[in-house]
Amino acid sequence: MRNSASSWSEGSLDKQEGKNNVVVTPIKGKSPKVSVLIPTYDYARYLSQTIESVLAQEFDDMEILIVDDCSRDNTKEILEKYRRLDDRIRVILNSSNLGMVNNWNLALSEARGEYIKYLFGDDLLAAEDAIGQMVAALDSDPSIVLVASARNIIDTQSRVLRVLSNFRDGTIMDGKEIINICMKRQKNLIGEPSTVMFRKKHSARGFNVQYRQIVDLEMWFHILEFGNILYIGKVLSSFRVHLEQQTEKNKSDIIAYTDTLLLLNDYLNKPYIKHIYFFRKYLLYDYYYSLWKLYKKRGVLDRNAVMEIIKGGYGLGKFFLFYPVYKIYKPYLKLKRRVVRPLSSS
């Protein structure tokens, strides 16, 4: 850890007013190889552990940019402490709450590194060579645009609940092929933002602000249109699950469930998507059925809101007519997936 108190002005955080934010620490030195971006909001209880996991990295050529979205806890005090300890740390305090996706994009726009490594304020790097391994992978082949890895799922006490690993170690795959696989499996097989590293030049568009729930997956699809993905089988990060995270907050918000439809509309008709016509129809129906199930069986969503969405987007008569076909095809599809050799060796 670097002691850099002499590099900064004395006293409390020095604020420089920006258009939408307050830049606390100035930019110093040359552009780094990697920008570690830590967007955070009310995660003071986890933030020190997150930052320490970055400072423990063997790889040195990086900046650590922490963007706080108007936290109501003692996040500012924690950032005051750490920005004095290491001259690679930069801090931005937003003057108003931007919301999750806009805060991610602010961090991305301020990043100076060639490679981008997100690490959320409640997550951790799980190995001291995590950043070094990902950098080496991107350096090894210019066709690789994104690196992902196995990750721990941890609880509020940082206890490992399980390990997720979706591909064999060293797997290199065409980006458009993995998009096809994710669409077919109806699953994010790449991982959360804290589990990937990518080239900044392919992310200039930023995260799509229309999305709220699977905004990360849509960004991975966008980046993977430019090249290949490499998967590292070693656990390099830890993704924390807890009731305060955005995924939990979105569970009763019907707007968050429209992300799947957005993704289908944005990507299902791309020329590289290989799925047959009937399967595309199934994916669309499955989205509307999932909404209906969340109202009918679980009581999570409002009935009138669900019925209006189905009526306007699919048609109620058409929806109920297709139901028997769907109930036959879905079990067949699940059985087929079980007998197909898994992509992961774990």
Secondary structure as GFF3:
##gff-version 3
##sequence-region A 1 346
A	DSSP	three_ten_helix	5	7	.	.	.	ID=ss1
A	DSSP	beta_strand	16	17	.	.	.	ID=ss2
A	DSSP	beta_strand	21	23	.	.	.	ID=ss3
A	DSSP	beta_strand	34	40	.	.	.	ID=ss4
A	DSSP	alpha_helix	44	55	.	.	.	ID=ss5
A	DSSP	beta_strand	62	68	.	.	.	ID=ss6
A	DSSP	alpha_helix	75	83	.	.	.	ID=ss7
A	DSSP	beta_strand	89	94	.	.	.	ID=ss8
A	DSSP	alpha_helix	100	110	.	.	.	ID=ss9
A	DSSP	beta_strand	115	118	.	.	.	ID=ss10
A	DSSP	beta_strand	124	125	.	.	.	ID=ss11
A	DSSP	alpha_helix	130	140	.	.	.	ID=ss12
A	DSSP	beta_strand	144	154	.	.	.	ID=ss13
A	DSSP	beta_strand	160	164	.	.	.	ID=ss14
A	DSSP	beta_strand	171	174	.	.	.	ID=ss15
A	DSSP	alpha_helix	175	185	.	.	.	ID=ss16
A	DSSP	three_ten_helix	193	195	.	.	.	ID=ss17
A	DSSP	beta_strand	196	199	.	.	.	ID=ss18
A	DSSP	three_ten_helix	200	202	.	.	.	ID=ss19
A	DSSP	alpha_helix	215	224	.	.	.	ID=ss20
A	DSSP	beta_strand	228	240	.	.	.	ID=ss21
A	DSSP	alpha_helix	246	249	.	.	.	ID=ss22
A	DSSP	three_ten_helix	250	252	.	.	.	ID=ss23
A	DSSP	three_ten_helix	254	258	.	.	.	ID=ss24
A	DSSP	alpha_helix	259	267	.	.	.	ID=ss25
A	DSSP	alpha_helix	277	296	.	.	.	ID=ss26
A	DSSP	alpha_helix	303	313	.	.	.	ID=ss27
A	DSSP	alpha_helix	316	339	.	.	.	ID=ss28
###
